[in-house]
Amino acid sequence: MTLAPKPGVLDIVPYVGGRAHVPGVAEAIKLSSNESALGPSPKAVAAYEAAARGIAIYPEGSAQLLREEIAKIYGLDASRIVCGNGSDELLSMLAHAYLRPGDEVLFTEHAFLVYRVATLANSAVPVVVPEKDLRADVDAMLKAVTPKTRLVYLANPNNPTGSYLPHDEVRRLHAGLSPDTLLVIDAAYAEYVRRNDYEAGIEMVSSFPNVVMTRTFSKIYALAGLRVGWAYCPAAVADVLNRVRGPFNVSVPAQITAVAALKDRAHFDASVAHNDKWRAWLIENIRKLGLRADDSVANFVLIHFADTRTAQAADAFLSGRGVILRGVANYALPHCLRLTVGTEDANRRVVTALAEFVKTKS
Ligand SMILES: *Cc1c(COP(=O)(O)O)cnc(C)c1O
């Protein structure tokens, strides 16, 4: 007998984050992981530094002060919030708590890779549903539902496509699921969305016992390196997560810093405004170069190239000029690159470099 992990584990392709460095380029700009252009609130950074004095002791395990602040800002019931070491941890924890071997988990063709990892890690079966025009297709998802469907992960908005489902479509998806299937709405980019027909999922969590919404401090709050996320859950699901989560899964500095970040609404508003302005600018200027850039409601833009080779050549060309985008071949989009909205300087550098690249091709 040899030591073997659970079935599925060795089918996992380890997740690789966006590159941060280019060999030979001293100061590359990282636009590969959707981190917020303006960085964290200076008040959050100050709180983090001050938190150093508290690291000798264990955190308060339920992240109570953080849950209360989240509840205040978003108008929620703090007892139904569960915090995690990034929302990735919560997405995995839900799989860990609810999946039995052989259960089916639905997600869409170009969905966030963590869903597949969490599914396979629990010996469950990924059911990958085709998208329509790079957007989740509710009809196709409902067609893929079987009695074995236990979890449905929906990134709304989705990464890396930047598309979203309007709330009536999300509700239609939920209406077609059995009460013993959990719909997990991953709303990591919710704060960036400015559409009247979008809803992050709070209303649905309040109305249904089988809907969970996850959120993160990694994107608009720019605390990706700290690892904090949260889930808003029906009471019974919160109870389950509180049984399976590590007793001290969110560190003292993470709790304190996230609270300070939440309180700085001016910085939050500035981050949203910056993104609105520069996302539109990027899309407009990339399209002027004759490239396809998709509409996006998040803080990134998907750029299409003629084929895989051209996308790889563009990636290498841009890297050489000190701007790092994200190749998305592992999202079944090998002819595309994903660009995170950056600072004004970074955005201008990207467009200039892309223009040079396009010229070398003509
Ligand atoms: C970035 C991202 C997250 C956030 O992950 P964290 O673990 O909270 O940093 C979740 N879902 C999607 C789709 C993302 O792109």
Ligand as a Chemical Component Dictionary entry (heavy atoms), coordinates in Angstrom:
data_LIG
# 
_chem_comp.id                   LIG 
_chem_comp.type                 NON-POLYMER 
_chem_comp.pdbx_formal_charge   0 
_chem_comp.three_letter_code    LIG 
# 
loop_
_chem_comp_atom.comp_id 
_chem_comp_atom.atom_id 
_chem_comp_atom.alt_atom_id 
_chem_comp_atom.type_symbol 
_chem_comp_atom.charge 
_chem_comp_atom.model_Cartn_x 
_chem_comp_atom.model_Cartn_y 
_chem_comp_atom.model_Cartn_z 
_chem_comp_atom.pdbx_ordinal 
LIG C1 C1 C 0 -10.021 37.839 -6.318 1  
LIG C2 C2 C 0 -11.206 36.957 -6.276 2  
LIG C3 C3 C 0 -11.671 36.473 -5.066 3  
LIG C4 C4 C 0 -11.052 36.906 -3.778 4  
LIG O1 O1 O 0 -10.257 35.969 -3.212 5  
LIG P1 P1 P 0 -9.625  36.292 -1.778 6  
LIG O2 O2 O 0 -9.321  34.943 -1.283 7  
LIG O3 O3 O 0 -10.689 36.960 -0.957 8  
LIG O4 O4 O 0 -8.444  37.157 -1.990 9  
LIG C5 C5 C 0 -12.780 35.657 -5.051 10 
LIG N1 N1 N 0 -13.429 35.352 -6.202 11 
LIG C6 C6 C 0 -13.033 35.836 -7.386 12 
LIG C7 C7 C 0 -13.818 35.524 -8.597 13 
LIG C8 C8 C 0 -11.898 36.636 -7.460 14 
LIG O5 O5 O 0 -11.483 37.088 -8.641 15 
# 
loop_
_chem_comp_bond.comp_id 
_chem_comp_bond.atom_id_1 
_chem_comp_bond.atom_id_2 
_chem_comp_bond.value_order 
_chem_comp_bond.pdbx_ordinal 
LIG C1 C2 SING 1  
LIG C2 C3 SING 2  
LIG C2 C8 DOUB 3  
LIG C3 C4 SING 4  
LIG C3 C5 DOUB 5  
LIG C4 O1 SING 6  
LIG O1 P1 SING 7  
LIG P1 O2 DOUB 8  
LIG P1 O3 SING 9  
LIG P1 O4 SING 10 
LIG C5 N1 SING 11 
LIG N1 C6 DOUB 12 
LIG C6 C7 SING 13 
LIG C6 C8 SING 14 
LIG C8 O5 SING 15 
# 
